[in-house]
Amino acid sequence: MSYSVGQVAAFAGVTVRTLHHYDEIGLLHPGERNHAGHRRYGDDDLDRLQQILFYRELGFPLDDVAALLDDPGADPQEHLRRQHDLLTARIGKLQEMAEAVEHAMEARRMNVRLTPEEKFEVFGDFDPDAYAAEAEERWGGTDGYKETQRRTAAYTKEDWKRLTAEFDAIHRRMADLLAEGVPADSEAAMDVAEEHRRFIGRSYYACSHETHTGLGEMYVADERFTATYEAIRPGLAVYMRDAMLANAVRHL
């Protein structure tokens, strides 16, 4: 069985031009040619190409690959042993690098273990790192801040996507009530406010009704939070604050 240069290129994931180059420099001559002079590769040629690609993947220059493969004292088994040793060493190095990256991610202030691309995929225009220093300054000594740090340190990208979707759904329900003209102190609005409080307690830190009302006040007092809620629906920041307060009063 023999194969054309195009077939071999497809098998090996290389270009036809690469195979032509290997032929020109004497690294891989096709075992035969057809009557029209076209290259045809046999099984032995494919074995040699596999060895070439192994060494290239490990970073060996083509001259060194040729010297290794044409060494009269080396047999195929020796090549495999050498490649296994080299790959094992590379795996060890990559594992060390992965551990270093994990430690670096865990050390980030907000413990959001995401790449910049993933972070903006999850949070959209909101960048949690932009608030990290301020959050630590304002709440760093509190039990809630420490509890949030501990919990979120273990969150994955999928965890953040799930939590963000749940929080967005709560905000949408509150915005729908506002749009329908339902009063902020209605049972429906207070129920959503309670769901909001429980979500925070379940996901980040123990959130008492007193803490929750303080958070509602911040939604109105801090223009950044206000802008976030106003972007969902105009008037939502105040509506949220009022519903959260009414819910706290209901639970006195």
Secondary structure as the mmCIF struct_conf table of DSSP 4:
data_model
#
loop_
_struct_conf.conf_type_id
_struct_conf.id
_struct_conf.beg_label_comp_id
_struct_conf.beg_label_asym_id
_struct_conf.beg_label_seq_id
_struct_conf.end_label_comp_id
_struct_conf.end_label_asym_id
_struct_conf.end_label_seq_id
STRN STRN1 TYR A 3 SER A 4
HELX_RH_AL_P HELX_RH_AL_P1 VAL A 5 ALA A 12
TURN_TY1_P TURN_TY1_P1 GLY A 13 GLY A 13
HELX_RH_AL_P HELX_RH_AL_P2 VAL A 16 GLU A 24
TURN_TY1_P TURN_TY1_P2 ILE A 25 GLY A 26
BEND BEND1 LEU A 27 LEU A 27
BEND BEND2 GLY A 31 GLY A 31
STRN STRN2 GLU A 32 ARG A 33
TURN_TY1_P TURN_TY1_P3 HIS A 35 ALA A 36
STRN STRN3 ARG A 39 TYR A 41
HELX_RH_AL_P HELX_RH_AL_P3 ASP A 43 GLU A 57
TURN_TY1_P TURN_TY1_P4 LEU A 58 GLY A 59
HELX_RH_AL_P HELX_RH_AL_P4 LEU A 62 LEU A 69
TURN_TY1_P TURN_TY1_P5 ASP A 70 ASP A 70
TURN_TY1_P TURN_TY1_P6 PRO A 72 GLY A 73
HELX_RH_AL_P HELX_RH_AL_P5 PRO A 76 GLU A 106
TURN_TY1_P TURN_TY1_P7 ALA A 107 ALA A 107
BEND BEND3 ARG A 108 ARG A 108
TURN_TY1_P TURN_TY1_P8 ARG A 109 MET A 110
HELX_RH_AL_P HELX_RH_AL_P6 PRO A 116 PHE A 123
TURN_TY1_P TURN_TY1_P9 GLY A 124 ASP A 125
HELX_RH_3T_P HELX_RH_3T_P1 PRO A 128 TYR A 131
HELX_RH_AL_P HELX_RH_AL_P7 ALA A 132 TRP A 139
TURN_TY1_P TURN_TY1_P10 GLY A 140 GLY A 141
BEND BEND4 THR A 142 THR A 142
HELX_RH_AL_P HELX_RH_AL_P8 ASP A 143 THR A 152
TURN_TY1_P TURN_TY1_P11 ALA A 153 ALA A 154
HELX_RH_AL_P HELX_RH_AL_P9 LYS A 157 ALA A 179
TURN_TY1_P TURN_TY1_P12 GLU A 180 GLY A 181
TURN_TY1_P TURN_TY1_P13 ALA A 184 ASP A 185
BEND BEND5 SER A 186 SER A 186
HELX_RH_AL_P HELX_RH_AL_P10 GLU A 187 SER A 203
TURN_TY1_P TURN_TY1_P14 TYR A 204 TYR A 204
BEND BEND6 TYR A 205 TYR A 205
HELX_RH_AL_P HELX_RH_AL_P11 HIS A 209 ALA A 221
BEND BEND7 ASP A 222 ASP A 222
HELX_RH_AL_P HELX_RH_AL_P12 GLU A 223 ILE A 232
BEND BEND8 ARG A 233 ARG A 233
TURN_TY1_P TURN_TY1_P15 PRO A 234 GLY A 235
HELX_RH_AL_P HELX_RH_AL_P13 LEU A 236 ARG A 250
TURN_TY1_P TURN_TY1_P16 HIS A 251 HIS A 251
#
